[in-house]
Each structure stands twice: as structure tokens, then as C-alpha cells.
Amino acid sequence: MSDVAVIAFAQAPNVRRTEGTTNGVEMLVPIFAEVFQRTGLSKEDIGFWCSGSSDYLAGRAFSFISAVDAIGAFPPIHESHVEMDAAWALYEAWLKIRMGEVETALVYGFGKSSAGQLRRVLSLQLDPYTVAPLWPDSISIAALQARMGLDAGLWSEKDLAEVAAQYRGSDASSLLDEPYLADPLRRHDVAPITDGAAVIILASAQRAKEFAERPALITGIEHRVDSPVLGARDLTRAPSAEAAARAAGADDVQVAELHAPFTHQELILRTAFGLDENVRVNPSGGTLTANPMFSAGLARIGAAAEEVFAGRADRVLAHATSGPALQQNLVAVMEGLD
């Protein structure tokens, strides 16, 4: 089967809110043009299109169909969609190229979190019989996870503040003076509500050098799932992340882009992946600075690939998550294709 490489990445500005509609067309058109300009490709050259978004977040049925307006009505396209972060759309596109069905694929994700009540929307992913009727929001569940780690002595509130401080350029001790948002989490422990979109172009390894000077070859990719029942797993660990990393061969990396919407989740993932102080974590700024729903995970893959494009790293790890408390995890490992 053909190897697959990332050849281009672009993302829309990560903003608190946008005036565009919930179908994401306004965010997608400029970044489509950007990746086409970088690679010299056109719409006619893309063999497969795959997107990630959520009708629940958009508040409309078949919002992903409306988003196809960003592609255009002609020529006819081969298109698919996943109702989750576009990192999983990238996995589907990766399979299409691996199986030899196409040689190129464009993956995109978008979300306009400002259009509705994000914390309430995310409650809909919980067990519909025993948990969702209680309406525990995403931040409250994360606070429960953080509290379990504190009580187990795995981290302290200072540890959480130090994670946030590295992205804010501030002093950790001053952050500890801020009030709680959901005990023990403060506002700096929580990723902001962000509107945004991201796009990646994939190509077979045989053709990747035609479109990029130094493509990021995907040497391993895997996703695993833990139980959705919060009481059935140890929330202070991410077993599915550990398993995905082992299967993807995620060792000896120089850069790691982690999709961690909460400070304590970055600590969990650092442990799960065995990252030491020699690994540069989230040089892009990570999810704690901008968390565009349904494209943040794809953006982690793109940001890690950019480290390879620029020659700043030879081997990188990218991570995406979905579901409550790191329930689902995807890990991709990439190396420079010289």
C-alpha cells in the first residue's frame, strides 16, 4: 500500500466569534485558496474530499452539505464527512490513499462555537439515559477529572497554573490568585470558545515531492476509544491515548502537538506519551490558546507537519481527542520526506 504524506496546511484566524454563517463557507474559501497556491494544485486535482464538523454545533441539519459550497458545484467531487473532529476525517482520507483509490485528498474541518451554547451542546455526547439528562457540561466533567488527579496526588493546582503560564507568558503564582470557574479549574485552565477552520492536503508518497519541498510522511497513525461511561475508567489516565501511541510508534519524537483543552489534560497526555523535557510541546500555542471545535485536532496534525516542512524537526507527534475527559484519542507520527 502507498505511504501518505501531508503536503500543505492552513487554518482560518482563530477568533472568539465570526459574522459568518454556521456552514463555515466564509472561513473555508480563503484557506482552500491558500493550500492550492502553496502546492500548485487545483480543485480538479483532488481525488477525495473529507470534512469534519457537527450539525449539533451548527444548529442545522446537514451543515456539512452546505459547506460544500466552499468547494463549488463543478467539477463533480468524491466527498465524505465525519461527525467529529476533522482529524478523524484525515484518517479516512489516509485510508483512501493507502488503498490506492486516489493519490490526493483534501481534509477540512470547521466549527462556529459562538453560534450557540457550546457547553450544553457537548453534553449531548454523553450517555442519553443516565448522564445527559443531568446536563453536566464539558467544563464540569473536566473539573471532576482534575479533582481526581489532585486528590490522588498526581498534580497540584500550581502544576496546572504552570501549564497555562507557558502559553500566556505570565507568572504561575499570579494565576493562582484568580477565582475558580469550576473548582479546581480557573479560567486559564480552560480552552477558550473559538470559531475556526483548518485544511490539510494529503498525497501519496510517490507524488508528494511534486507539491512540497519537504513533505511530512505519516509513518504511523492510530485511534483508540475508552469507555464513554465515566465511572468505568480511571479518569486520571488516558489508556486509549497510550494504546494509540504504541500502535503508531510514537517514540523518539522531537515535537509533540497535543490536543488538550484543559491544563490537567496536557499533563495526562505528557505521561501517556512518555514526553520528557527534550520534546518541544505545542510550539504552535496549542489548544489552550485557541480551541476551534471540530478543527482543533486537525490543526494539531497540521502544526506538527509545519515543523517538518520548515526543517525544525525530523520526527513529530500529533494528537487529537474527542468525547468527554479524553475518551477518544488519535495519534499520528510524521517524519521528513527528503
N, C-alpha and C positions, 0 to 999 in steps of 0.2 A: 504494500500500500504506500501511496505517496506521503512523504513528510509535508508538513504545513508550516508556513511562516507568516508572521504579522509583518505587513509592509507599510502600513500607514495608520495613523491615529489622529483624531481631532475631537475636541469637545466644545460645546457651547459655553458661554460665560455662566458660571455658577452664581446665581443671584437669588435673593430672598423671594422675589416674585417677578413675574413677567406678564406683560399685557397680552401675550399670545394666547391662542385657544388651547384647549387641553389635548388636541390631537398632535401637538408637537411640531407641526409643519414649519412654523416660523423659526424654530430652533434648529431644525434638521437641514433645511435648504443650504444655509451658509457652510455648514461643516461637511456636507456632501461635496460641495464645490471645492472645499479646501483639500480633501483627500484625493479627489480626482486631479487637482492641479499638481499635487506632490508626486503622484505616481504616473501621470500621463494617461491614465485610464479614463474611460467614459462609461456612461450607463450601459451602452451596448456591449462592453467588455466584461460585465459582471455576470457570472454564471448562476449565482444563487444569492438571494437576499433573505436575511432573517432578522427579526426585531424582538425586543423585549419591552414590555410595558404592562399596564394594568388598567382594565376597564373600571375596576373599583375606584382607583385613584382618579381617573379621568371623569368619573361620574356619568359615563355614557357607554352604550353598547357598541362593540366593535370599533373602539377608538383606534385600534391598530390599522384597520382598513382605511380610516380617514387619513392616517399618517402616510399612507402610500401616495397621497397627493404630492408629497415631497419628492417622490421618485419620478412621477409623471406617468401619463396614460400610455405612452408609446416609447420604445417598443415593449411588447408583452414580456413579463418577467416571471421567473420561477421564485416564489416567495413563501415564507413560513413565519411563524410567530410563537413565542413562549410567553405565558402569563407570569413572568417573574423577571428578575434582573437579567439584562442582556448578556451577562457572562455565560448564562446557560444557552442563549441563542448562539453565542460563539462556539460553544461545544457542539451544537447541532451542525453549524456550518463547517466546523473542523471535520466532523464525520463525513459530510458530503464530499469534501475534497479527498479525505483519506480513502473513500470507497471508489474514487475515480470518476464520480458522476460529473464533477465540474473542476475547473482549475483555479477559479477565483470566486470569492464570496465577500459580500459586504454585510456587516453586522452593525446594528444600531439599537440604541435604547433611549427612552425619553420618559420624563415624568414632570408634571406640574403640581408639586405638593401644595403650593399656596392656594390651589383652587378649592380645597375642602378641608376637612378636619383629619389631618394625617394620622394622629394618634388613634382616633376612632376607627379609621379605615383599616389600620394594621391589626386591630382587634379581630377583624373578620377572618384572619388566617388561623385563628385558634379553634380548638375543638368546639363544634357548634352545639353540643349538648350540655357539656359540663363546665366549660370555661368562658366561651364567648358571651353567653348571657349575662355574665358578671361584668363585662366590658372592662377588663384590665387592659390598660393601654400599653404601648410598647415601652415607654419610659418606666412605668411602674414594674413591669416584668424585669427590665434590665436592673432596676434598683434592687429587686429581690435577689437577682443573681449576684450583684455587687455585695449585698449584705451577707450572703452566704460565704463569699470569699473572705470578707472581713472577719466574720465570726470564726472561720477556720484558720485564720492567721496567714492566709496566702498573700495578702496585700494590705496596705493601710490607706487611709484617706490621703496621706502625704504622697504615697506612690501614685495614686490616681491624679493628684494635682501636678506631679512631676511630668506625667504623660501629657497632660493638657498644656503645661507651661512651654514645652519644647515647640509646640505649634503656634502658641500665642506670643512667644518672645517675651514672656513675663516671668515673674518670680513665683515659685510654687507656694511659698509661705503666704503671699498676699492672696492667692486664690482660695486658700483655706478659710479666709475671713468672709467669703461670700456666703449668702444664705443657701439652704438646701432647696432644690427643685423637687426632688423625690428622694427622701432620705435613703441611702447616704450620698446620692448623686447631686451635684451642683450643676448650674447651667453649663459651666465649662467642661463638664464630664459628658455632655450630650451633643451629638452632631446637630447642626442647625437644619431647619427646614429649608430645602434648596430646590429651586427649579433648574433643570438642566437636561442635557442630552450628550451622547457620545457616539462615535462611529469608528469602526476598525475595518480595514480591508485585509483579507487573508488571501494567500496564493500558495499554490503547490511549490515545494522547494525547487523543483526543476525550473520554474518560471520566476521565482521571487526576485532574483537578481536583475531581471529585466526592469523592475519597477522601483527598486530601492537599493541604495548603495550597500547597506548592511542590514538585511532583514533580521528579524528576531525569530529564529527557528523554535517551534514548540516541540521540545524534546519529551515532555510528559504533561498529561492533563487528566484530571480525575475529579469526580464529585461524589460525595457520600452524604448520607442522611442519618440523623439521630431521631429518636422518638419525639413526636410532637407533644407527648404527654409530659408536662413539665416536672411532675413528681416521679417520673420513671427513669430519670437520668441525673447524673451529677452535674449540676449547672456550673460548677466551678471549673469544669474541663470541657473540651470540645473533641470528643472521641472521633467524630466524623472528619474533623479537620486533620487530626493526626493520621487517620487512615488514608485520607486523600493525599496527604503529603508523602506518605510512604509509597503509595501506588504510583505517584507522579515522579518519584525520585528526587524529592526536593531537599537535597543536601549540598553543602559547599556553595551556597549562593552568596553573591556579593551585595545584592539589593533585594529587599522584600517590600512589596506594596500590599498592605493589609487593609481589608475592608472591615474596619472596626468602628461602628457608630458610637461606641461608648469607651471611655478610657480604660475601664477594667477589662473590656474585651480585647484590647490590644495586648494587655498583659497575659491573658489566657492564650492568645494566638502565638505570642512570642515563645511561650513554653511549649505549646503544641508542635511548633515547627523547629524547636531547638535553636532559636536565633541567639547568637551571642553579640557582644559589643562590637565585633568586627563587621557585622552586617548593617548596612545603611537601611533604616526602616522609614518608609514613607517620605522619600525626598521630595515628592510632589506636594506634600502638605497633608495628604491622607483624607480620610472621610470626616475627621473631626473639624476640618476647616470648611468642607462642603460635602453635602450628602444628597446629591440628586437621585431620588428614588428611581430604581429600575435602570439606571445607567452608572451608578457609583461603582459597582463591581466590574463592569466592562471597562470603566475608566482606570481601575487599578491595573488591569492587564495592559491597557494602552500606555499608562505611565511607566510601567516596568519595561515595556518594549522600547519606549523612548530612551531609556538608559542604555539599551543595547544599540539603538540607532546611532546615538551620539558617541559611542565608544567609551562611555563612562563605566560600563560593566560588561563582563563577558557571559555571566550566568546570573539569572534573576528569577525570583519567585513572585507570582501574583496570586492574590486570594480574593474570593468573593463569597458573600454569605447571603442567606435568605432565611426567613422564618424567625420565630422568637428565640432569643438567647442563643444565637449561633447554632440553630438547629440543622441547617443545611450548609455545606461548605464545598467550594470548588477551588482547586489549586492547579495552577499552570506554571510550568518551568520553561524558561526560554534561554537560548544561547545565541550568540552572534553567528550569522552565516557569512563567513568571509570568503 
